[in-house]
């Protein structure tokens, strides 16, 4: 609003033009402003309020270089450096939902990538990771599997320098401690495991089971070589902390998906359970660390936490609670394939009961309602589905449409 201390920054961001006073931009307010801006945009996207999202982005004058007539702009029209590249990446990527021209999103992202490459900023490798991941998500949504795989593959070459930059940024805030090479290597390996996991899941969707198995086994072998002490050290650095605690649950989830694809449902169940167990263990370890180091307070003020160095989709959408929900859903489906219908329902209901805001998604609601239909008479199934719908309403989960409840 007009009385907000972010208003001068927003006015500059929307109106553009002129030179911003250094007293305005060299403050934490810019970082906070960017976080609020992107959180609002992601909220609109989650609730499918694409019209409002599009209207807001149209007012972002400094982003117009990449969101309108992207093919006709020149390299001299680059925006000011105080606006992080992830804002432009988000604005361009959102065009797949807000624009009738579906090619505009990829065109804008490619132009952003070109301008980042021409930048002299030493941290540009982080931004290149971000935009390549956005491209992989875009191609995945469009069904362009090979292009998505290539975008993920390009990210691999940036991992070592990106890990070094991330650690340097952390050190600048923590008395310039020496860079431990072992920790850098562990961070690279963790990111490599995540990329191979995503590529493997793409290959599973394409039906290339042997290729997926090779990638999953490579990721497993790579992580086994990482010393425990180094991975523990990395937990001090968000978002490296988020990435590290995901690796082991993700590796088990990979094997669960692979065995499911080979129709070995009992083995799939075993690995999905192990994934849930390691996720729970990681949660307990994080709680202990937060108590010891006040990590929670540090995370709220850490300027790099919101700047996901691998891009918004690679860590955030596969965050701990999201992975936990997805694995539980997969476990329930595998249980159903082994004729354990009531166990499948019990598992999914338990997860939703524990954390409705995290576990109740479009996918989990649709799957659970389908299981209700298979488990009993129509009246009982309808009653349970309406109860589930009331839970979604109670926790303001407006992004779950009525079609997910099969009513």
Secondary structure as GFF3:
##gff-version 3
##sequence-region A 1 407
A	DSSP	alpha_helix	7	15	.	.	.	ID=ss1
A	DSSP	alpha_helix	22	25	.	.	.	ID=ss2
A	DSSP	alpha_helix	28	46	.	.	.	ID=ss3
A	DSSP	alpha_helix	50	58	.	.	.	ID=ss4
A	DSSP	three_ten_helix	61	63	.	.	.	ID=ss5
A	DSSP	alpha_helix	64	67	.	.	.	ID=ss6
A	DSSP	three_ten_helix	75	77	.	.	.	ID=ss7
A	DSSP	alpha_helix	85	93	.	.	.	ID=ss8
A	DSSP	alpha_helix	95	98	.	.	.	ID=ss9
A	DSSP	alpha_helix	103	117	.	.	.	ID=ss10
A	DSSP	alpha_helix	124	141	.	.	.	ID=ss11
A	DSSP	alpha_helix	145	156	.	.	.	ID=ss12
A	DSSP	alpha_helix	159	172	.	.	.	ID=ss13
A	DSSP	alpha_helix	181	206	.	.	.	ID=ss14
A	DSSP	alpha_helix	209	224	.	.	.	ID=ss15
A	DSSP	alpha_helix	228	234	.	.	.	ID=ss16
A	DSSP	alpha_helix	240	261	.	.	.	ID=ss17
A	DSSP	alpha_helix	265	293	.	.	.	ID=ss18
A	DSSP	alpha_helix	295	301	.	.	.	ID=ss19
A	DSSP	alpha_helix	312	315	.	.	.	ID=ss20
A	DSSP	three_ten_helix	316	318	.	.	.	ID=ss21
A	DSSP	alpha_helix	320	337	.	.	.	ID=ss22
A	DSSP	alpha_helix	341	354	.	.	.	ID=ss23
A	DSSP	alpha_helix	356	359	.	.	.	ID=ss24
A	DSSP	alpha_helix	362	375	.	.	.	ID=ss25
A	DSSP	alpha_helix	378	394	.	.	.	ID=ss26
A	DSSP	three_ten_helix	402	405	.	.	.	ID=ss27
###
